[in-house]
């Protein structure tokens, strides 16, 4: 009787056997790029490196999906030295008082064809706001996970509202994550 119940459970609920796959972010092959328009349309940009974190995905049960990313503000490099200094200063990211930016997902939804919608919280300058990322997994069957994601935020929502007359409030964010599988225990 118990054997029949187990077989029935396996047939009816295949997710019972599915195990989430965990990955550690490859710091050297992960990058984040910010872009915005200033002075009436000039495209400006900045990048972050040194990104760390973990990704857990379970194709059969999105309750197990989780993404946690930490970004060191000190790694920010902008299109010129003055802009790099300004962005790290208390005018914007204030890297001295807020050395990291953090993203923690609350839900990852598979929307089909390797595309995902990632809901989570982005914390910048100790201000946490909900964000939604549109993500694509390049090859879901590869040993390494390659995930590209995009979103946009309001810089004013994070207390970075200096130069509002000449710098757009909307900041586009492009994320290229490469992560390697963690062996199952």
N, C-alpha and C positions, 0 to 999 in steps of 0.2 A: 504494500500500500504506500509506504513512504517513497519507494522507488518511483512509482507512478506519479506521485505528487511532485517529486523533483523534476521528472521528465516534463510533466505538464507545465511547471513553472518555467523551465528553460525554453520550451516552445512558445509559451504565451508572452514571456517577459525576457527577450534576449538581452536586454540591457543589464540584467542581473550579472551576466558573465563579462560584460564589457568593462575594461579597465581604462581609466583615464591615462593619457600619455603626457608625461611631464618633460619640459624643456627648460634649459637655462639659456638666457640671452647671451649671445656671443658679443661681448663688449667691442671687440675690434671690428666687427662686421655689422654693426647696428648704428644707424644715424637718424637724427631728427633734424628737420629743416623747417624754419619759420619763414614766412614771406608776407609782405604787406606793401601797400602803396603809400608813398609820401610825396609831398610837394607837387600835388596835382597829377600823379600818375607814375612817378618813378618807382620801379620795383626794387625793394630792399629785401635783404635776407640775412639770416643768421643760422648757424648750425650748432648742434650739441653732439658731443661724443662721450665716451666713457659710460654709456648707458648700461645699467645692470637690471636684473630681474628674472622672473620666471613666467612661463606660460604652461598651463595645464588644459588640455583639450580632450574631451571624450565625445567621439562622433555619435554615440548612441544615447547620450544623456547630458544635455547642456547645463544641467544643474552643477555638474562637476567642472565646467569650464571656468578658468580663472586666469587673469593676466595682471601682473604686478610689475611696474616699471619704475625705476628710480633714475633721475637724470641729474648729474652734478652741474650746477650753474657755472662753476668755474671753467668748464670746458667750452663755454659759448665762444664762438668766433663769428664775427659779422663781416660784412663786405668791406669794412675799413676799420682802422684802429680806433678812431674816435667813436664810431658807432659801437664797437665792442666795449669800450670803456663805459659809454653811456648806458648800454643795456645791462651791464653788470652792476652799475652804480645804484644808489637808492632812488634814482629817477624811474627805474624800471624793476628789474629782478631783485636788486639789493642782495647780491650774492654773499655779502659779509654777514648779514643777519639771517638769510634764508638760503643756505647752501645747496638745497636740493629741491627738485620738482618731483612730484609723485603722481602716478596714475594707478588706480586700483579698479579693476572691472567689477561690476555687480552682476552682469549677465552677458553672455555671448550667444547671439542668435544666428543660426545657419540659415541664410536666405537663398541657398542653392548655388550650384556651379562654382564652388570654392569661395563664395562671397559670404561675409559675415557682418553683422551689425553688433558693435561692441558698446555696451552701456557701462558707464563707470563714473568715477570721481577724479577730477584733476585738481591737485593741490599746488598752488603757486603762491609764494609769499604768505604761506599759512592760511590762505583763503581757498576753501574747497568748493568747487562748483561741478554740477553734473555735466557730462559731455557724452556725445555719441560719435563713435568712429565708424567709418565705412572701411572694411578691411577685405583683403583678398589674400588667400593662401595660395602661393605659387604652385607647389606640387605637394598635395597632401600625403602622398605615399613616399616621399623622399625621407631619408634618414634625418636630415637637418630641416627645420621648419623655416620657411621664408614667408614672411607676412608683411604686406605693404598696407598702410592705413592712412586715412586722411580725415581731417576735421577742421573746424574753424572755431575760434573763440573771440570774445570781446576782451580786449586788453583792459578796458576800464573796469570790467567785472572783477578783475584781479588787482585793482588798485594801481594800475599802470596807465594813468590818463594824461601824462605830460605831453605837451606838443600836440594837443587834440586838433588844433586848427590846421596843422600841416601833415599829420600822420594819421592814416586811417585807423579806426578802432578795430576793424576785423583783421585778425591774424590767421592766416592759413597755416596748417601744420601738416607736414608730410612725414610719415614714419616708415622706416625700412628696418625691420627686425629680422635678424637671422639668429636662430636658436638651435641648440643641439640637444638631442634626447638624453634624458637621465635614465640610466639602467634601472629596470624594475627590481624591487627588493624581494 
